Amino acid sequence: MGLIIFGAVLLGGVLGLFYLKDKLRIAWLARLAYSEFIMRLAVVAAALILIGLLAVVNDLVAGS
């Protein structure tokens, strides 16, 4: 469950960065938002959510 929450917070941070980029229209914020590092963070966040969901389903199927 912790993986899902951490992944959701991380993904929310990335989405919040894009929201701020659109609202504030600051050049360095746009460069940061479209950087490779932020794109990788988004992929990591999605992977954490998926792994967390798989762990929860596994616990439900196993019956513990």
Chimera marker file (.cmm) of the C-alpha trace (Angstrom):
<marker_set name="trace">
<marker id="1" x="0.000" y="0.000" z="0.000" r="1" g="1" b="0" radius="0.5"/>
<marker id="2" x="2.904" y="2.298" z="0.688" r="1" g="1" b="0" radius="0.5"/>
<marker id="3" x="4.152" y="1.907" z="-2.876" r="1" g="1" b="0" radius="0.5"/>
<marker id="4" x="0.811" y="3.084" z="-4.242" r="1" g="1" b="0" radius="0.5"/>
<marker id="5" x="0.792" y="6.138" z="-2.005" r="1" g="1" b="0" radius="0.5"/>
<marker id="6" x="4.412" y="7.040" z="-2.743" r="1" g="1" b="0" radius="0.5"/>
<marker id="7" x="3.852" y="6.595" z="-6.477" r="1" g="1" b="0" radius="0.5"/>
<marker id="8" x="0.696" y="8.724" z="-6.372" r="1" g="1" b="0" radius="0.5"/>
<marker id="9" x="2.473" y="11.501" z="-4.467" r="1" g="1" b="0" radius="0.5"/>
<marker id="10" x="5.382" y="11.409" z="-6.907" r="1" g="1" b="0" radius="0.5"/>
<marker id="11" x="3.043" y="11.496" z="-9.900" r="1" g="1" b="0" radius="0.5"/>
<marker id="12" x="1.069" y="14.305" z="-8.285" r="1" g="1" b="0" radius="0.5"/>
<marker id="13" x="4.281" y="16.281" z="-7.905" r="1" g="1" b="0" radius="0.5"/>
<marker id="14" x="5.105" y="15.836" z="-11.577" r="1" g="1" b="0" radius="0.5"/>
<marker id="15" x="1.581" y="16.851" z="-12.608" r="1" g="1" b="0" radius="0.5"/>
<marker id="16" x="1.765" y="19.817" z="-10.236" r="1" g="1" b="0" radius="0.5"/>
<marker id="17" x="4.982" y="20.906" z="-11.921" r="1" g="1" b="0" radius="0.5"/>
<marker id="18" x="3.236" y="20.925" z="-15.297" r="1" g="1" b="0" radius="0.5"/>
<marker id="19" x="0.318" y="22.860" z="-13.823" r="1" g="1" b="0" radius="0.5"/>
<marker id="20" x="2.681" y="25.490" z="-12.403" r="1" g="1" b="0" radius="0.5"/>
<marker id="21" x="4.518" y="25.666" z="-15.724" r="1" g="1" b="0" radius="0.5"/>
<marker id="22" x="1.272" y="26.543" z="-17.491" r="1" g="1" b="0" radius="0.5"/>
<marker id="23" x="0.109" y="29.025" z="-14.847" r="1" g="1" b="0" radius="0.5"/>
<marker id="24" x="3.366" y="30.882" z="-14.177" r="1" g="1" b="0" radius="0.5"/>
<marker id="25" x="4.911" y="30.749" z="-17.682" r="1" g="1" b="0" radius="0.5"/>
<marker id="26" x="8.493" y="30.805" z="-16.391" r="1" g="1" b="0" radius="0.5"/>
<marker id="27" x="11.160" y="29.663" z="-18.861" r="1" g="1" b="0" radius="0.5"/>
<marker id="28" x="13.295" y="27.687" z="-16.404" r="1" g="1" b="0" radius="0.5"/>
<marker id="29" x="10.200" y="25.923" z="-15.062" r="1" g="1" b="0" radius="0.5"/>
<marker id="30" x="9.260" y="24.870" z="-18.589" r="1" g="1" b="0" radius="0.5"/>
<marker id="31" x="12.783" y="23.534" z="-19.177" r="1" g="1" b="0" radius="0.5"/>
<marker id="32" x="12.592" y="21.605" z="-15.910" r="1" g="1" b="0" radius="0.5"/>
<marker id="33" x="9.148" y="20.200" z="-16.690" r="1" g="1" b="0" radius="0.5"/>
<marker id="34" x="10.276" y="18.880" z="-20.071" r="1" g="1" b="0" radius="0.5"/>
<marker id="35" x="13.599" y="17.551" z="-18.815" r="1" g="1" b="0" radius="0.5"/>
<marker id="36" x="14.511" y="13.898" z="-19.086" r="1" g="1" b="0" radius="0.5"/>
<marker id="37" x="14.759" y="13.616" z="-15.297" r="1" g="1" b="0" radius="0.5"/>
<marker id="38" x="11.111" y="14.597" z="-14.795" r="1" g="1" b="0" radius="0.5"/>
<marker id="39" x="10.011" y="12.199" z="-17.524" r="1" g="1" b="0" radius="0.5"/>
<marker id="40" x="11.866" y="9.402" z="-15.782" r="1" g="1" b="0" radius="0.5"/>
<marker id="41" x="10.248" y="10.350" z="-12.467" r="1" g="1" b="0" radius="0.5"/>
<marker id="42" x="6.832" y="10.027" z="-14.093" r="1" g="1" b="0" radius="0.5"/>
<marker id="43" x="7.715" y="6.549" z="-15.370" r="1" g="1" b="0" radius="0.5"/>
<marker id="44" x="9.017" y="5.526" z="-11.936" r="1" g="1" b="0" radius="0.5"/>
<marker id="45" x="5.839" y="6.830" z="-10.302" r="1" g="1" b="0" radius="0.5"/>
<marker id="46" x="3.645" y="4.846" z="-12.693" r="1" g="1" b="0" radius="0.5"/>
<marker id="47" x="5.746" y="1.729" z="-12.098" r="1" g="1" b="0" radius="0.5"/>
<marker id="48" x="5.461" y="2.113" z="-8.315" r="1" g="1" b="0" radius="0.5"/>
<marker id="49" x="1.692" y="2.423" z="-8.564" r="1" g="1" b="0" radius="0.5"/>
<marker id="50" x="1.498" y="-0.663" z="-10.789" r="1" g="1" b="0" radius="0.5"/>
<marker id="51" x="3.752" y="-2.726" z="-8.503" r="1" g="1" b="0" radius="0.5"/>
<marker id="52" x="1.744" y="-1.611" z="-5.480" r="1" g="1" b="0" radius="0.5"/>
<marker id="53" x="-1.518" y="-2.606" z="-7.157" r="1" g="1" b="0" radius="0.5"/>
<marker id="54" x="-0.068" y="-5.992" z="-8.070" r="1" g="1" b="0" radius="0.5"/>
<marker id="55" x="1.031" y="-6.516" z="-4.458" r="1" g="1" b="0" radius="0.5"/>
<marker id="56" x="-2.455" y="-5.662" z="-3.180" r="1" g="1" b="0" radius="0.5"/>
<marker id="57" x="-4.082" y="-8.048" z="-5.681" r="1" g="1" b="0" radius="0.5"/>
<marker id="58" x="-1.593" y="-10.740" z="-4.682" r="1" g="1" b="0" radius="0.5"/>
<marker id="59" x="-2.500" y="-10.293" z="-1.016" r="1" g="1" b="0" radius="0.5"/>
<marker id="60" x="-6.199" y="-10.510" z="-1.830" r="1" g="1" b="0" radius="0.5"/>
<marker id="61" x="-5.783" y="-13.658" z="-3.903" r="1" g="1" b="0" radius="0.5"/>
<marker id="62" x="-3.511" y="-15.300" z="-1.327" r="1" g="1" b="0" radius="0.5"/>
<marker id="63" x="-6.067" y="-14.605" z="1.376" r="1" g="1" b="0" radius="0.5"/>
<marker id="64" x="-3.828" y="-12.964" z="3.941" r="1" g="1" b="0" radius="0.5"/>
<link id1="1" id2="2" r="1" g="1" b="0" radius="0.2"/>
<link id1="2" id2="3" r="1" g="1" b="0" radius="0.2"/>
<link id1="3" id2="4" r="1" g="1" b="0" radius="0.2"/>
<link id1="4" id2="5" r="1" g="1" b="0" radius="0.2"/>
<link id1="5" id2="6" r="1" g="1" b="0" radius="0.2"/>
<link id1="6" id2="7" r="1" g="1" b="0" radius="0.2"/>
<link id1="7" id2="8" r="1" g="1" b="0" radius="0.2"/>
<link id1="8" id2="9" r="1" g="1" b="0" radius="0.2"/>
<link id1="9" id2="10" r="1" g="1" b="0" radius="0.2"/>
<link id1="10" id2="11" r="1" g="1" b="0" radius="0.2"/>
<link id1="11" id2="12" r="1" g="1" b="0" radius="0.2"/>
<link id1="12" id2="13" r="1" g="1" b="0" radius="0.2"/>
<link id1="13" id2="14" r="1" g="1" b="0" radius="0.2"/>
<link id1="14" id2="15" r="1" g="1" b="0" radius="0.2"/>
<link id1="15" id2="16" r="1" g="1" b="0" radius="0.2"/>
<link id1="16" id2="17" r="1" g="1" b="0" radius="0.2"/>
<link id1="17" id2="18" r="1" g="1" b="0" radius="0.2"/>
<link id1="18" id2="19" r="1" g="1" b="0" radius="0.2"/>
<link id1="19" id2="20" r="1" g="1" b="0" radius="0.2"/>
<link id1="20" id2="21" r="1" g="1" b="0" radius="0.2"/>
<link id1="21" id2="22" r="1" g="1" b="0" radius="0.2"/>
<link id1="22" id2="23" r="1" g="1" b="0" radius="0.2"/>
<link id1="23" id2="24" r="1" g="1" b="0" radius="0.2"/>
<link id1="24" id2="25" r="1" g="1" b="0" radius="0.2"/>
<link id1="25" id2="26" r="1" g="1" b="0" radius="0.2"/>
<link id1="26" id2="27" r="1" g="1" b="0" radius="0.2"/>
<link id1="27" id2="28" r="1" g="1" b="0" radius="0.2"/>
<link id1="28" id2="29" r="1" g="1" b="0" radius="0.2"/>
<link id1="29" id2="30" r="1" g="1" b="0" radius="0.2"/>
<link id1="30" id2="31" r="1" g="1" b="0" radius="0.2"/>
<link id1="31" id2="32" r="1" g="1" b="0" radius="0.2"/>
<link id1="32" id2="33" r="1" g="1" b="0" radius="0.2"/>
<link id1="33" id2="34" r="1" g="1" b="0" radius="0.2"/>
<link id1="34" id2="35" r="1" g="1" b="0" radius="0.2"/>
<link id1="35" id2="36" r="1" g="1" b="0" radius="0.2"/>
<link id1="36" id2="37" r="1" g="1" b="0" radius="0.2"/>
<link id1="37" id2="38" r="1" g="1" b="0" radius="0.2"/>
<link id1="38" id2="39" r="1" g="1" b="0" radius="0.2"/>
<link id1="39" id2="40" r="1" g="1" b="0" radius="0.2"/>
<link id1="40" id2="41" r="1" g="1" b="0" radius="0.2"/>
<link id1="41" id2="42" r="1" g="1" b="0" radius="0.2"/>
<link id1="42" id2="43" r="1" g="1" b="0" radius="0.2"/>
<link id1="43" id2="44" r="1" g="1" b="0" radius="0.2"/>
<link id1="44" id2="45" r="1" g="1" b="0" radius="0.2"/>
<link id1="45" id2="46" r="1" g="1" b="0" radius="0.2"/>
<link id1="46" id2="47" r="1" g="1" b="0" radius="0.2"/>
<link id1="47" id2="48" r="1" g="1" b="0" radius="0.2"/>
<link id1="48" id2="49" r="1" g="1" b="0" radius="0.2"/>
<link id1="49" id2="50" r="1" g="1" b="0" radius="0.2"/>
<link id1="50" id2="51" r="1" g="1" b="0" radius="0.2"/>
<link id1="51" id2="52" r="1" g="1" b="0" radius="0.2"/>
<link id1="52" id2="53" r="1" g="1" b="0" radius="0.2"/>
<link id1="53" id2="54" r="1" g="1" b="0" radius="0.2"/>
<link id1="54" id2="55" r="1" g="1" b="0" radius="0.2"/>
<link id1="55" id2="56" r="1" g="1" b="0" radius="0.2"/>
<link id1="56" id2="57" r="1" g="1" b="0" radius="0.2"/>
<link id1="57" id2="58" r="1" g="1" b="0" radius="0.2"/>
<link id1="58" id2="59" r="1" g="1" b="0" radius="0.2"/>
<link id1="59" id2="60" r="1" g="1" b="0" radius="0.2"/>
<link id1="60" id2="61" r="1" g="1" b="0" radius="0.2"/>
<link id1="61" id2="62" r="1" g="1" b="0" radius="0.2"/>
<link id1="62" id2="63" r="1" g="1" b="0" radius="0.2"/>
<link id1="63" id2="64" r="1" g="1" b="0" radius="0.2"/>
</marker_set>
